[in-house]
Amino acid sequence: MDCDVRQEVGSVIEFTICMPAQIIGAPKDVLVNCTGRVVRCSSAGNDRCSIAAIIEDYSISRNS
């Protein structure tokens, strides 16, 4: 994922992934609310950073 602010490796982050309905075969999009830990952060150019994170916890909700 890309972001504006550099994150330290080991930092806890929260993010949401939208799973499109047509891809997963559901009637509506599904949102996955995640809590994770940064395992890598590098420059993506244009003052942006690319982050790799491990998902440690998640909850699923349907997009209205």
Backbone bond lengths (Angstrom), bond angles and torsions (degrees), N, CA, C in turn:
res aa  C-N    CA-C-N  psi(-1)  N-CA   C-N-CA  omega(-1)  CA-C   N-CA-C  phi
1 M - - - 1.437 - - 1.512 108.21 -
2 D 1.311 117.02 151.88 1.456 122.35 177.75 1.524 109.33 -104.24
3 C 1.348 115.34 150.22 1.459 119.97 176.83 1.520 109.33 -150.54
4 D 1.329 115.66 170.19 1.467 122.21 -179.34 1.524 112.51 -86.84
5 V 1.315 117.19 -24.98 1.462 121.93 -173.71 1.518 110.14 -114.31
6 R 1.326 116.03 129.89 1.456 121.03 177.67 1.530 109.56 -65.77
7 Q 1.319 116.86 135.53 1.465 122.66 179.84 1.526 109.38 -111.85
8 E 1.310 116.96 139.67 1.458 121.69 178.08 1.526 109.80 -75.41
9 V 1.320 115.96 142.06 1.468 120.63 174.47 1.527 108.14 -58.14
10 G 1.313 116.25 132.82 1.465 122.13 -177.74 1.517 113.54 97.07
11 S 1.335 117.68 -13.70 1.473 121.51 179.13 1.525 110.21 -64.39
12 V 1.327 115.88 144.36 1.459 121.91 175.17 1.525 107.50 -88.16
13 I 1.333 116.50 131.20 1.464 121.16 179.48 1.528 109.44 -129.81
14 E 1.324 115.42 156.99 1.462 122.06 174.52 1.526 107.29 -120.04
15 F 1.326 116.44 137.48 1.454 121.14 179.50 1.515 109.64 -154.16
16 T 1.327 116.18 161.78 1.457 122.29 -179.10 1.517 109.41 -121.98
17 I 1.315 115.64 135.69 1.457 122.52 176.13 1.524 107.25 -111.83
18 C 1.337 117.05 129.68 1.464 121.34 176.49 1.525 108.27 -98.18
19 M 1.334 116.09 120.02 1.464 121.83 177.68 1.530 106.75 -97.68
20 P 1.348 118.24 108.99 1.469 120.98 -176.65 1.527 112.89 -62.74
21 A 1.309 115.52 135.80 1.468 122.23 -177.62 1.521 112.34 -53.26
22 Q 1.331 117.44 -44.45 1.464 120.14 -176.10 1.534 112.12 -67.21
23 I 1.320 117.85 -24.06 1.469 120.77 179.18 1.530 111.26 -80.63
24 I 1.338 116.80 -39.36 1.473 119.40 -175.60 1.525 113.05 -98.81
25 G 1.336 116.91 -0.11 1.459 120.10 176.60 1.516 114.08 74.77
26 A 1.322 116.89 28.65 1.464 121.24 179.17 1.529 109.08 -104.43
27 P 1.346 117.44 160.92 1.466 119.88 178.43 1.538 112.86 -70.68
28 K 1.327 118.10 -25.13 1.468 122.89 -179.79 1.528 109.02 -137.80
29 D 1.351 115.49 160.55 1.461 120.24 174.19 1.526 109.64 -58.83
30 V 1.318 116.40 150.80 1.452 122.12 177.57 1.524 108.29 -118.22
31 L 1.337 117.16 130.22 1.451 122.11 177.52 1.521 109.40 -98.56
32 V 1.314 115.73 133.69 1.456 121.57 176.55 1.528 106.27 -113.62
33 N 1.330 116.40 109.91 1.468 122.99 178.74 1.523 107.35 -88.50
34 C 1.327 116.25 120.10 1.460 121.10 -171.93 1.520 112.69 -118.74
35 T 1.316 115.10 147.42 1.450 123.33 165.99 1.523 105.38 -118.78
36 G 1.322 115.57 130.33 1.462 118.59 -176.59 1.506 112.10 -144.41
37 R 1.327 114.24 -175.99 1.455 121.72 -178.94 1.522 107.78 -128.67
38 V 1.335 116.90 132.59 1.460 122.62 179.91 1.526 109.70 -69.22
39 V 1.342 116.09 128.84 1.468 120.63 177.07 1.530 112.06 -113.06
40 R 1.354 116.54 -15.80 1.460 120.26 177.64 1.521 108.84 -158.59
41 C 1.340 116.63 142.86 1.461 122.30 176.16 1.517 107.45 -143.41
42 S 1.332 117.08 126.29 1.465 120.60 -179.47 1.521 109.61 -141.99
43 S 1.317 115.83 162.14 1.453 121.79 -179.47 1.519 109.85 -69.15
44 A 1.346 116.12 135.17 1.464 121.43 178.21 1.526 110.33 -110.70
45 G 1.337 117.59 6.69 1.451 121.87 -177.59 1.513 111.08 82.99
46 N 1.341 115.85 165.37 1.470 121.31 179.14 1.519 112.46 52.44
47 D 1.333 118.06 39.36 1.471 123.19 178.79 1.526 113.02 59.52
48 R 1.309 117.30 30.29 1.469 122.13 178.27 1.532 108.34 -117.99
49 C 1.320 115.53 158.60 1.465 122.49 177.54 1.521 109.38 -122.58
50 S 1.317 115.91 146.26 1.465 121.43 171.71 1.515 107.53 -103.23
51 I 1.328 115.35 133.66 1.463 121.18 -177.10 1.520 109.63 -121.33
52 A 1.319 115.55 137.54 1.462 121.83 169.23 1.523 106.39 -111.57
53 A 1.336 115.93 134.62 1.461 120.00 -177.13 1.519 110.43 -137.94
54 I 1.309 115.02 151.91 1.463 122.69 172.62 1.523 107.26 -97.15
55 I 1.329 117.05 129.60 1.461 121.03 176.79 1.526 107.72 -79.13
56 E 1.329 116.43 120.78 1.459 121.19 -179.66 1.522 112.68 -102.07
57 D 1.341 116.67 -23.98 1.458 120.84 178.58 1.527 107.19 -155.09
58 Y 1.333 116.05 151.21 1.457 119.48 178.54 1.518 110.46 -154.86
59 S 1.337 114.85 158.58 1.452 121.21 171.44 1.524 106.51 -137.65
60 I 1.323 116.06 149.00 1.445 121.85 -176.03 1.525 109.40 -111.21
61 S 1.327 115.68 133.40 1.457 120.31 174.69 1.517 109.02 -137.80
62 R 1.307 115.80 149.87 1.456 120.58 179.43 1.514 109.22 -86.13
63 N 1.335 115.64 135.27 1.450 121.81 178.27 1.528 108.47 -75.05
64 S 1.333 117.70 131.46 1.464 121.23 -179.17 1.501 111.32 -81.78
